[in-house]
């Protein structure tokens, strides 16, 4: 236990842990000090925003509370005229170089800069002059970068390094011309960006946003397309936050009710596609083991992870499962089997995937994700975009009844599919089916809890009828790198590895609701960790409620193979449900010159 020291804040005595910053200590004691450059515990861009200035005994002047440590006997003053004026001036300087199109900004209502401006009493137009030249990058299908809204807080820079160790974003140029960008102010499309959206999640303004595809959906409806929507497991665990519900509230039934009121022709769960993925992936793994194929086999559900592998470890692509991700599989089935069963031309079907992920927007555009020129998936909306649609339509989400997904053809799903959204979930789902395939019996207990948890790197020895299978789970590319380097050096002891791009898995995807990090003095120390855990628990609780919890027992999956695919890994299954990957150049010749 850390040593306790005595401090005073605004003249009142407190005991806090030694080693805390003033900002951390103040929040523990119930005080709000503004901050824009600090997001997660330990992620602060070197006090760059200067919004958290306070007075502290022993310091020569005002100090940035986000980096200045407390010490025994320190007296901290937040509300002195000097500190108050300094914080206000810092915010006013930020506003002087900031775009003023708040009404058109997608971050309107959730902008931390405006919140801090209100808190400090900052006045717009206090400082007037030239503005830094703007770069607008809209090239990728996933992320938009608008430097006119950037406040140089550095949170995106710190998050990219903390999550992945890649450091795609950095400070370019000097002085007044400084911007945050990939090297050389390249587009995200021409840099080794994973398009995961972790930078979007931590941006306090609208400088980094997902590229909206709501207009695509509107156009498809206007053209009379048969619009089918599917929702990823992690969406149900976080959507409620957009409507004021507590973190970790599962809202499956209300989400389905909202989607049906939005006018979709069919509302399905991507969990069906997740069950299908397990059937294909588990069969592929067992075939590799039996036929001495390339091991360890690595999961391929996460498009951000696939991007990382293609950029940084192209020589190891043979270790990846050839399975498409669940929503792409389901899109392929909708455009084939579903179309046949309903006498529909695949060209007239428009598939919308509601995903917790910005990288899925890029994934659907891959040429490998189409057949005969027809895409598996036509449109990807994030959890945040779905919330915008619901609000735009005047639907009172919290008043909705709970309703069921459409049950024809692909309405059934299992508990194994639901847990795909948490790190370790794909591994556990695959183990449930692999155990049955190897033994002919269901595992007891059904859960494989050794692969659960928010740790970035986990390993386990799974005993299946006397055969020990060594597995590993990684989320965040910093952790994946450890496993990939082991493979590269010929030292990997594992048979099967799950890798997810976003730390914590899809529950923490780049398209999920923003974590309400702004001034939460009475929340847990690491609110970022708390959000991930609560969202994951929502998925595990739904798994426990399911009558069927193994993918191979899904009756509609069985029917799909019996009537259409034949068997897992069949020729038709490979044609529709499997794909290929190829190495990519990290910094290709620039085709898009950004101003």
C-alpha positions as a printed NumPy array, in Angstrom:
array([[  0.   ,   0.   ,   0.   ],
       [  1.329,   3.439,  -0.926],
       [  2.446,   5.763,   1.85 ],
       [ -0.086,   8.431,   2.835],
       [  0.948,  12.067,   3.027],
       [ -0.806,  15.174,   4.346],
       [ -1.821,  18.01 ,   2.016],
       [ -4.263,  20.886,   2.028],
       [ -6.572,  21.88 ,  -0.827],
       [ -8.346,  25.216,  -0.547],
       [ -7.31 ,  25.252,   3.105],
       [ -8.852,  21.882,   3.981],
       [ -6.63 ,  18.982,   5.143],
       [ -6.547,  15.639,   3.294],
       [ -4.482,  12.477,   3.269],
       [ -3.562,  11.131,  -0.159],
       [ -1.206,   8.557,  -1.59 ],
       [  2.354,   9.61 ,  -2.157],
       [  3.302,   9.789,  -5.829],
       [  0.025,  11.229,  -7.101],
       [ -0.033,  14.34 ,  -9.215],
       [ -1.92 ,  17.35 ,  -7.886],
       [ -4.652,  16.681, -10.474],
       [ -5.075,  13.068,  -9.335],
       [ -5.034,  14.03 ,  -5.67 ],
       [ -7.581,  16.798,  -6.197],
       [ -9.976,  14.454,  -7.999],
       [ -9.692,  11.923,  -5.187],
       [-10.583,  14.67 ,  -2.732],
       [-13.601,  15.862,  -4.715],
       [-12.253,  18.856,  -6.645],
       [-12.541,  19.612, -10.336],
       [ -9.446,  21.005, -12.009],
       [ -9.848,  21.513, -15.774],
       [ -7.551,  19.468, -18.009],
       [ -7.495,  18.827, -21.751],
       [ -4.211,  17.005, -22.347],
       [ -4.782,  14.239, -19.781],
       [ -7.017,  11.31 , -20.671],
       [ -6.169,   7.985, -19.077],
       [ -4.052,   7.538, -15.984],
       [ -0.444,   7.856, -17.109],
       [ -1.393,   9.314, -20.497],
       [ -0.574,  13.014, -20.415],
       [  1.113,  14.931, -23.206],
       [  3.591,  16.789, -20.985],
       [  1.236,  19.462, -19.685],
       [  0.729,  20.856, -23.162],
       [ -2.698,  22.481, -22.71 ],
       [ -1.88 ,  24.591, -19.599],
       [ -5.525,  24.475, -18.556],
       [ -4.934,  22.833, -15.161],
       [ -2.762,  25.55 , -13.577],
       [ -2.946,  25.926,  -9.8  ],
       [ -0.936,  27.476,  -6.986],
       [  1.118,  25.156,  -4.749],
       [  3.437,  25.911,  -1.877],
       [  7.068,  25.382,  -2.724],
       [  6.593,  26.211,  -6.4  ],
       [  8.   ,  29.394,  -7.892],
       [  4.864,  30.108,  -9.886],
       [  1.714,  28.433, -11.12 ],
       [  2.148,  24.716, -11.845],
       [  0.475,  22.3  , -14.237],
       [ -1.383,  20.029, -11.848],
       [ -1.418,  17.11 , -14.296],
       [  2.348,  16.556, -13.944],
       [  3.309,  18.231, -10.665],
       [  3.542,  15.707,  -7.788],
       [  2.14 ,  16.277,  -4.329],
       [  4.473,  16.23 ,  -1.333],
       [  4.158,  16.235,   2.444],
       [  2.615,  19.43 ,   3.743],
       [  1.798,  20.898,   0.319],
       [ -0.956,  23.509,   0.228],
       [ -2.838,  23.732,  -3.073],
       [ -5.019,  26.642,  -4.152],
       [ -7.321,  26.165,  -7.146],
       [ -9.593,  29.191,  -6.913],
       [ -7.152,  32.054,  -6.351],
       [ -7.607,  35.025,  -8.715],
       [ -4.171,  34.345, -10.217],
       [ -4.871,  30.656, -10.99 ],
       [ -8.409,  31.332, -12.19 ],
       [ -7.259,  34.07 , -14.586],
       [ -4.405,  31.931, -15.907],
       [ -6.668,  28.985, -16.68 ],
       [ -9.166,  31.26 , -18.392],
       [ -6.422,  32.854, -20.508],
       [ -5.118,  29.42 , -21.548],
       [ -8.55 ,  28.427, -22.83 ],
       [ -9.045,  31.781, -24.578],
       [ -5.75 ,  31.286, -26.419],
       [ -6.923,  27.859, -27.56 ],
       [-10.224,  29.327, -28.766],
       [ -8.391,  32.021, -30.747],
       [ -6.946,  29.395, -33.119],
       [-10.014,  27.148, -33.213],
       [-12.671,  26.661, -35.883],
       [-16.004,  28.172, -34.867],
       [-18.354,  25.894, -36.859],
       [-19.76 ,  24.332, -33.682],
       [-23.237,  23.954, -35.171],
       [-21.888,  21.732, -37.964],
       [-19.354,  19.859, -35.816],
       [-20.091,  16.195, -35.091],
       [-18.663,  16.652, -31.59 ],
       [-21.272,  19.285, -30.736],
       [-22.63 ,  18.553, -27.276],
       [-19.634,  16.414, -26.35 ],
       [-16.806,  18.871, -26.941],
       [-14.485,  19.09 , -23.958],
       [-13.067,  22.423, -25.139],
       [-16.496,  24.053, -24.92 ],
       [-17.086,  22.424, -21.543],
       [-13.81 ,  23.798, -20.199],
       [-14.553,  27.201, -21.717],
       [-17.811,  27.32 , -19.783],
       [-16.118,  26.102, -16.616],
       [-13.334,  28.703, -16.735],
       [-15.488,  31.557, -18.002],
       [-13.352,  31.88 , -21.133],
       [-14.577,  34.434, -23.669],
       [-14.451,  33.865, -27.393],
       [-12.642,  36.488, -29.491],
       [-10.604,  37.71 , -26.514],
       [ -7.536,  37.138, -28.685],
       [ -8.019,  37.749, -32.436],
       [ -5.484,  37.21 , -35.195],
       [ -4.234,  34.844, -37.889],
       [ -4.999,  31.133, -37.635],
       [ -2.826,  28.137, -38.396],
       [ -3.322,  26.836, -41.937],
       [ -5.823,  23.982, -41.984],
       [ -5.309,  20.407, -43.155],
       [ -8.444,  18.387, -43.935],
       [ -7.852,  14.666, -44.481],
       [-10.959,  12.787, -45.652],
       [ -9.228,  10.193, -47.82 ],
       [ -9.759,   7.009, -45.793],
       [-13.228,   5.466, -45.37 ],
       [-12.651,   5.437, -41.608],
       [-11.315,   8.653, -40.061],
       [-11.445,  12.381, -40.826],
       [ -8.679,  14.694, -39.556],
       [ -9.427,  18.43 , -39.379],
       [ -6.567,  20.464, -37.911],
       [ -8.733,  23.604, -37.665],
       [-10.305,  21.962, -34.602],
       [ -7.081,  20.595, -33.115],
       [ -5.89 ,  22.166, -29.858],
       [ -2.499,  20.367, -29.849],
       [ -3.327,  18.601, -26.586],
       [ -1.418,  15.509, -27.739],
       [ -3.901,  12.991, -26.349],
       [ -4.145,  11.21 , -29.709],
       [ -0.342,  11.025, -29.917],
       [ -0.115,   9.497, -26.445],
       [ -2.999,   7.058, -27.067],
       [ -1.505,   5.697, -30.305],
       [  1.769,   4.959, -28.524],
       [  0.13 ,   3.558, -25.385],
       [ -2.245,   1.263, -27.279],
       [ -0.093,   0.149, -30.178],
       [  3.442,   1.468, -29.886],
       [  3.226,   2.604, -33.499],
       [  3.291,   6.369, -33.007],
       [  1.468,   7.155, -36.255],
       [  0.598,  10.65 , -35.066],
       [  3.073,  13.285, -33.972],
       [  3.697,  17.03 , -33.869],
       [  4.682,  18.384, -37.293],
       [  6.305,  21.772, -37.961],
       [  7.16 ,  24.317, -35.298],
       [  5.701,  27.287, -33.471],
       [  2.507,  28.754, -34.902],
       [  2.557,  26.243, -37.776],
       [  2.537,  23.166, -35.512],
       [ -0.097,  20.543, -36.317],
       [ -0.742,  16.931, -35.306],
       [ -0.39 ,  14.553, -38.255],
       [  1.162,  11.363, -39.584],
       [  4.79 ,  11.867, -40.662],
       [  5.111,  14.522, -43.35 ],
       [  1.473,  15.51 , -42.918],
       [  0.481,  12.486, -44.97 ],
       [ -3.06 ,  11.226, -45.2  ],
       [ -3.999,   8.351, -42.916],
       [ -4.514,   6.442, -46.175],
       [ -0.814,   6.753, -47.056],
       [  0.678,   5.96 , -43.673],
       [  0.723,   2.733, -41.627],
       [ -2.32 ,   3.827, -39.618],
       [ -4.443,   0.927, -38.34 ],
       [ -7.619,   3.05 , -38.644],
       [ -8.683,   1.661, -35.265],
       [-10.076,   4.985, -34.04 ],
       [ -8.413,   4.942, -30.62 ],
       [ -7.215,   8.477, -31.421],
       [-10.809,   9.477, -32.205],
       [-11.972,   8.146, -28.842],
       [ -9.643,  10.43 , -26.89 ],
       [ -9.805,  13.596, -29.017],
       [-11.471,  16.3  , -26.883],
       [-12.746,  18.209, -29.924],
       [-13.853,  17.365, -33.477],
       [-10.305,  17.285, -34.86 ],
       [-10.51 ,  13.504, -35.258],
       [-13.841,  11.891, -36.127],
       [-15.202,   8.791, -37.798],
       [-16.186,   9.275, -41.433],
       [-19.966,   9.208, -41.333],
       [-21.906,   6.955, -43.694],
       [-25.389,   7.972, -42.607],
       [-25.855,   9.68 , -45.972],
       [-25.185,   6.343, -47.718],
       [-27.978,   4.731, -45.733],
       [-30.361,   7.583, -46.487],
       [-29.582,   7.295, -50.209],
       [-30.155,   3.519, -50.23 ],
       [-33.564,   3.937, -48.626],
       [-34.463,   6.677, -51.102],
       [-33.514,   4.34 , -53.972],
       [-35.861,   1.649, -52.669],
       [-33.132,  -0.819, -51.723],
       [-33.958,  -3.8  , -49.515],
       [-32.021,  -2.671, -46.454],
       [-30.785,  -5.285, -43.985],
       [-29.076,  -4.222, -40.763],
       [-26.884,  -6.307, -38.461],
       [-25.463,  -5.319, -35.07 ],
       [-22.151,  -6.376, -33.513],
       [-22.061,  -7.862, -29.987],
       [-20.243,  -4.906, -28.374],
       [-22.8  ,  -2.332, -29.568],
       [-25.479,  -3.547, -27.138],
       [-23.065,  -3.13 , -24.223],
       [-22.42 ,   0.572, -24.846],
       [-25.275,   2.137, -26.848],
       [-27.248,   2.908, -23.679],
       [-24.528,   5.343, -22.571],
       [-25.6  ,   7.655, -25.401],
       [-29.018,   7.917, -23.756],
       [-27.919,   8.433, -20.162],
       [-28.02 ,   4.819, -19.006],
       [-25.291,   3.535, -16.661],
       [-22.12 ,   2.115, -18.171],
       [-22.471,  -1.61 , -18.846],
       [-26.26 ,  -1.582, -19.256],
       [-27.173,  -4.203, -21.901],
       [-29.763,  -2.698, -24.247],
       [-30.254,  -5.457, -26.827],
       [-34.058,  -5.362, -26.835],
       [-34.37 ,  -1.581, -26.98 ],
       [-31.728,  -1.389, -29.708],
       [-33.698,  -3.873, -31.826],
       [-36.912,  -1.928, -31.216],
       [-35.204,   1.281, -32.323],
       [-33.824,  -0.339, -35.494],
       [-37.261,  -1.632, -36.441],
       [-38.675,   1.85 , -36.03 ],
       [-35.923,   3.223, -38.27 ],
       [-37.433,   1.317, -41.185],
       [-34.966,  -1.493, -41.915],
       [-36.426,  -4.384, -43.887],
       [-34.674,  -6.94 , -41.665],
       [-32.925,  -6.577, -38.32 ],
       [-30.358,  -9.271, -37.568],
       [-27.635,  -9.907, -35.034],
       [-24.017, -10.268, -36.175],
       [-23.852, -12.942, -33.472],
       [-25.138, -15.32 , -36.148],
       [-22.06 , -14.428, -38.185],
       [-19.909, -14.923, -35.065],
       [-21.28 , -18.447, -34.619],
       [-20.568, -19.067, -38.292],
       [-17.024, -17.754, -37.825],
       [-16.406, -20.202, -34.99 ],
       [-17.565, -23.127, -37.116],
       [-15.193, -22.141, -39.898],
       [-12.309, -21.079, -37.66 ],
       [-12.415, -24.055, -35.289],
       [-12.524, -26.432, -38.266],
       [ -9.575, -24.614, -39.84 ],
       [ -7.595, -24.87 , -36.597],
       [ -8.281, -28.587, -36.182],
       [ -7.31 , -29.191, -39.819],
       [ -4.028, -27.357, -39.28 ],
       [ -3.281, -29.415, -36.183],
       [ -4.196, -32.695, -37.902],
       [ -2.346, -31.951, -41.139],
       [  0.644, -30.185, -39.566],
       [ -0.278, -26.851, -41.064],
       [  1.036, -23.427, -40.052],
       [  0.828, -22.931, -36.286],
       [  0.117, -21.053, -34.18 ],
       [ -3.042, -20.008, -35.971],
       [ -4.122, -16.431, -35.221],
       [ -7.671, -15.082, -35.314],
       [ -8.654, -12.658, -38.095],
       [-11.788, -10.939, -36.743],
       [-10.213,  -7.568, -35.983],
       [ -9.574,  -5.379, -39.076],
       [ -7.236,  -3.058, -37.174],
       [ -5.097,  -6.07 , -36.272],
       [ -5.156,  -7.234, -39.898],
       [ -3.905,  -3.803, -40.983],
       [ -1.09 ,  -4.059, -38.438],
       [ -0.086,  -7.533, -39.646],
       [ -0.014,  -6.423, -43.285],
       [  2.143,  -3.379, -42.482],
       [  4.498,  -4.722, -39.831],
       [  4.558,  -8.539, -40.051],
       [  3.782,  -9.476, -43.676],
       [  6.013, -12.542, -43.432],
       [  3.638, -13.983, -40.808],
       [  0.356, -13.621, -42.7  ],
       [  0.289, -17.382, -43.17 ],
       [ -0.408, -17.715, -39.46 ],
       [ -3.677, -15.804, -39.782],
       [ -6.943, -17.665, -40.104],
       [ -8.351, -17.207, -43.588],
       [-11.82 , -16.527, -42.126],
       [-13.505, -13.227, -42.842],
       [-14.742, -11.302, -39.836],
       [-18.291, -12.12 , -38.614],
       [-20.098,  -9.146, -40.17 ],
       [-18.444,  -9.78 , -43.552],
       [-19.426, -13.447, -43.359],
       [-22.982, -12.51 , -42.528],
       [-23.049,  -9.966, -45.345],
       [-21.902, -12.665, -47.769],
       [-24.667, -15.008, -46.577],
       [-27.274, -12.236, -46.868],
       [-26.216, -11.549, -50.465],
       [-26.308, -15.287, -51.344],
       [-28.425, -17.664, -49.24 ],
       [-30.802, -15.017, -47.891],
       [-31.237, -13.543, -51.388],
       [-32.059, -16.986, -52.823],
       [-34.55 , -17.785, -50.069],
       [-36.359, -14.465, -50.552],
       [-36.153, -14.244, -54.371],
       [-34.115, -11.055, -54.196],
       [-31.42 ,  -9.833, -56.552],
       [-28.232,  -9.317, -54.464],
       [-27.757,  -6.014, -56.285],
       [-30.978,  -4.772, -54.711],
       [-29.893,  -5.645, -51.157],
       [-28.117,  -3.021, -49.077],
       [-26.353,  -4.428, -46.003],
       [-25.65 ,  -2.11 , -43.066],
       [-23.366,  -3.192, -40.23 ],
       [-23.59 ,  -1.395, -36.887],
       [-20.089,  -1.788, -35.474],
       [-18.064,  -0.557, -32.48 ],
       [-15.175,  -0.03 , -34.88 ],
       [-13.935,   2.559, -37.383],
       [-11.575,   0.061, -39.069],
       [-14.633,  -1.923, -40.221],
       [-15.408,   0.977, -42.559],
       [-12.092,   0.298, -44.305],
       [-12.501,  -3.477, -44.15 ],
       [-15.725,  -3.48 , -46.152],
       [-13.934,  -1.64 , -48.98 ],
       [-11.293,  -4.346, -49.448],
       [-11.596,  -5.942, -52.903],
       [-11.412,  -9.367, -51.223],
       [-14.725,  -8.582, -49.493],
       [-16.893,  -8.832, -52.585],
       [-18.066, -11.46 , -55.038],
       [-18.805, -10.794, -58.7  ],
       [-18.444,  -7.092, -58.047],
       [-21.009,  -7.103, -55.23 ],
       [-19.806,  -6.085, -51.776],
       [-20.551,  -8.283, -48.768],
       [-21.348,  -5.146, -46.739],
       [-22.36 ,  -1.791, -48.196],
       [-22.312,   0.526, -45.193],
       [-20.766,   0.544, -41.715],
       [-22.115,   2.791, -38.983],
       [-20.478,   3.121, -35.578],
       [-22.335,   2.872, -32.283],
       [-22.177,   6.665, -32.114],
       [-23.697,   6.996, -35.588],
       [-26.556,   4.677, -34.631],
       [-27.253,   6.913, -31.614],
       [-27.375,   9.932, -33.953],
       [-29.858,   8.133, -36.207],
       [-32.086,   7.269, -33.262],
       [-32.009,  10.83 , -31.916],
       [-32.578,  12.308, -35.38 ],
       [-35.721,  10.206, -35.718],
       [-37.193,  11.478, -32.45 ],
       [-37.208,   8.034, -30.856],
       [-37.234,   8.076, -27.05 ],
       [-34.796,   5.216, -26.584],
       [-35.261,   4.608, -22.871],
       [-39.064,   4.366, -23.314],
       [-38.862,   1.629, -25.953],
       [-40.065,  -1.905, -25.205],
       [-37.668,  -4.797, -25.584],
       [-38.139,  -6.521, -28.948],
       [-36.552,  -9.511, -30.684],
       [-34.366,  -9.736, -33.772],
       [-36.036, -11.1  , -36.893],
       [-35.957, -14.861, -36.524],
       [-36.1  , -16.112, -40.121],
       [-32.964, -17.772, -41.544],
       [-30.354, -16.071, -39.314],
       [-32.133, -14.942, -36.172],
       [-30.673, -17.486, -33.748],
       [-27.394, -16.983, -31.932],
       [-25.54 , -18.452, -28.969],
       [-23.802, -17.162, -25.88 ],
       [-20.473, -17.97 , -27.463],
       [-21.128, -15.378, -30.153],
       [-22.068, -12.623, -27.697],
       [-18.696, -12.659, -25.94 ],
       [-16.821, -11.918, -29.194],
       [-16.914,  -8.265, -28.15 ],
       [-14.536,  -8.686, -25.182],
       [-10.867,  -9.577, -25.344],
       [-10.587, -13.358, -25.002],
       [-14.142, -13.878, -26.215],
       [-13.272, -15.279, -29.636],
       [-10.768, -17.638, -28.015],
       [-13.314, -18.877, -25.466],
       [-15.999, -19.358, -28.102],
       [-13.575, -21.321, -30.29 ],
       [-12.451, -23.485, -27.354],
       [-16.056, -24.417, -26.544],
       [-16.49 , -25.785, -30.066],
       [-12.978, -27.246, -30.391],
       [-13.502, -29.158, -27.153],
       [-16.661, -30.721, -28.566],
       [-15.008, -31.497, -31.903],
       [-12.114, -33.311, -30.216],
       [-14.064, -35.151, -27.512],
       [-17.652, -35.405, -28.726],
       [-18.709, -33.924, -25.39 ],
       [-19.5  , -30.452, -24.126],
       [-16.946, -28.87 , -21.827],
       [-17.867, -28.694, -18.148],
       [-17.814, -26.015, -16.963],
       [-18.702, -24.396, -20.23 ],
       [-16.658, -21.248, -19.504],
       [-12.914, -20.975, -20.121],
       [-12.313, -18.157, -17.645],
       [ -8.533, -18.367, -17.914],
       [ -8.707, -16.283, -21.106],
       [-10.996, -13.601, -19.654],
       [ -9.986, -10.249, -18.215],
       [ -8.763,  -6.85 , -19.367],
       [ -5.063,  -7.686, -19.197],
       [ -3.375,  -6.836, -22.471],
       [ -1.618, -10.194, -22.678],
       [ -2.914, -13.484, -21.297],
       [ -1.904, -17.118, -21.765],
       [ -3.446, -20.392, -20.663],
       [ -2.951, -24.136, -20.862],
       [ -6.252, -25.758, -21.804],
       [ -6.63 , -29.47 , -21.052],
       [ -8.891, -31.126, -23.617],
       [ -9.288, -34.811, -22.732],
       [ -5.649, -35.126, -21.749],
       [ -4.307, -33.014, -24.607],
       [ -2.903, -29.683, -23.451],
       [ -3.519, -26.817, -25.868],
       [ -1.453, -23.721, -25.137],
       [ -3.225, -20.511, -26.119],
       [ -2.596, -16.775, -25.84 ],
       [ -4.775, -13.651, -26.047],
       [ -3.536, -10.134, -26.834],
       [ -5.301,  -6.806, -27.246],
       [ -3.485,  -3.652, -28.288],
       [ -0.652,  -4.007, -30.766],
       [  2.037,  -3.367, -28.147],
       [  1.01 ,  -6.697, -26.646],
       [  0.505,  -8.433, -29.983],
       [  4.079,  -7.531, -30.905],
       [  5.368,  -9.694, -28.047],
       [  3.623, -12.766, -29.483],
       [  4.538, -11.972, -33.078],
       [  8.206, -11.549, -32.21 ],
       [  8.138, -14.961, -30.527],
       [  6.806, -16.475, -33.747],
       [  9.412, -14.599, -35.77 ],
       [ 12.187, -16.001, -33.571],
       [ 10.763, -19.531, -33.715],
       [ 10.06 , -19.535, -29.985],
       [  6.251, -19.449, -29.867],
       [  4.848, -22.251, -27.675],
       [  1.231, -21.604, -28.67 ],
       [ -1.227, -23.477, -30.856],
       [ -3.878, -20.78 , -31.107],
       [ -3.672, -17.008, -30.568],
       [ -6.419, -14.394, -30.414],
       [ -5.436, -10.825, -31.291],
       [ -7.711,  -7.803, -31.049],
       [ -6.548,  -4.353, -32.092],
       [ -8.252,  -2.219, -29.461],
       [ -7.173,  -2.604, -25.812],
       [ -9.877,  -4.63 , -24.101],
       [-11.396,  -5.75 , -27.403],
       [-14.39 ,  -4.412, -29.31 ],
       [-16.078,  -3.075, -26.166],
       [-13.4  ,  -0.385, -26.384],
       [-13.615,   0.053, -30.153],
       [-12.967,   3.356, -31.879],
       [-16.659,   3.794, -32.715],
       [-18.033,   3.311, -29.201],
       [-19.553,   6.15 , -27.126],
       [-16.974,   8.565, -25.791],
       [-15.762,   7.845, -22.297],
       [-16.939,  10.701, -20.098],
       [-13.493,  11.573, -18.822],
       [-14.167,  15.266, -18.231],
       [-13.874,  16.036, -14.526],
       [-15.179,  13.009, -12.69 ],
       [-13.678,  13.476,  -9.217],
       [-15.765,  10.797,  -7.533],
       [-15.228,   8.083, -10.117],
       [-12.658,   5.301,  -9.992],
       [ -9.019,   6.271, -10.472],
       [ -8.871,   4.547, -13.828],
       [-12.262,   5.249, -15.363],
       [-10.983,   4.033, -18.754],
       [-10.424,   0.569, -17.29 ],
       [-13.786,   0.678, -15.519],
       [-15.688,   1.387, -18.735],
       [-14.07 ,  -1.555, -20.519],
       [-14.754,  -3.956, -17.667],
       [-18.4  ,  -2.944, -17.267],
       [-19.083,  -3.193, -20.997],
       [-17.446,  -6.628, -21.109],
       [-19.492,  -7.81 , -18.144],
       [-22.672,  -6.853, -20.011],
       [-21.682,  -9.355, -22.71 ],
       [-20.758, -12.127, -20.294],
       [-24.085, -11.672, -18.5  ],
       [-25.951, -12.078, -21.796],
       [-23.925, -15.216, -22.54 ],
       [-25.032, -16.664, -19.195],
       [-28.686, -15.953, -20.035],
       [-28.618, -17.798, -23.352],
       [-30.219, -21.234, -23.553],
       [-27.585, -22.294, -26.123],
       [-23.995, -21.265, -25.435],
       [-21.916, -23.123, -28.035],
       [-21.742, -22.098, -31.684],
       [-21.992, -25.66 , -33.006],
       [-25.394, -26.027, -31.334],
       [-26.991, -23.066, -33.106],
       [-29.932, -24.702, -34.986],
       [-29.94 , -22.134, -37.806],
       [-26.195, -22.587, -38.315],
       [-26.814, -26.307, -38.686],
       [-29.608, -25.567, -41.155],
       [-27.367, -23.24 , -43.163],
       [-24.765, -25.972, -43.615],
       [-27.373, -28.627, -44.361],
       [-29.217, -26.588, -46.991],
       [-26.516, -24.406, -48.465],
       [-22.853, -24.581, -47.412],
       [-22.516, -28.348, -47.018],
       [-19.953, -28.428, -44.213],
       [-17.426, -26.116, -42.545],
       [-14.491, -25.284, -44.828],
       [-16.337, -26.643, -47.883],
       [-15.577, -25.226, -51.332],
       [-18.604, -22.916, -51.176],
       [-17.749, -21.896, -47.616],
       [-14.255, -20.924, -48.74 ],
       [-15.656, -19.011, -51.69 ],
       [-18.011, -16.948, -49.524],
       [-16.539, -16.892, -46.032],
       [-12.769, -16.916, -46.405],
       [-10.295, -14.371, -47.708],
       [ -6.627, -13.56 , -48.292],
       [ -4.209, -10.9  , -47.073],
       [ -1.084,  -9.31 , -48.503],
       [  1.784,  -7.185, -47.209],
       [  1.457,  -3.428, -47.643],
       [  3.99 ,  -0.62 , -48.018],
       [  3.966,   1.585, -44.932],
       [  4.7  ,   4.836, -46.718],
       [  3.687,   4.494, -50.395],
       [  4.233,   7.175, -52.989],
       [  1.921,  10.04 , -52.111],
       [ -1.099,  10.522, -54.34 ],
       [ -2.971,  12.822, -51.984],
       [ -1.142,  16.034, -51.176],
       [ -2.804,  17.646, -48.19 ],
       [ -2.547,  21.362, -47.511]])
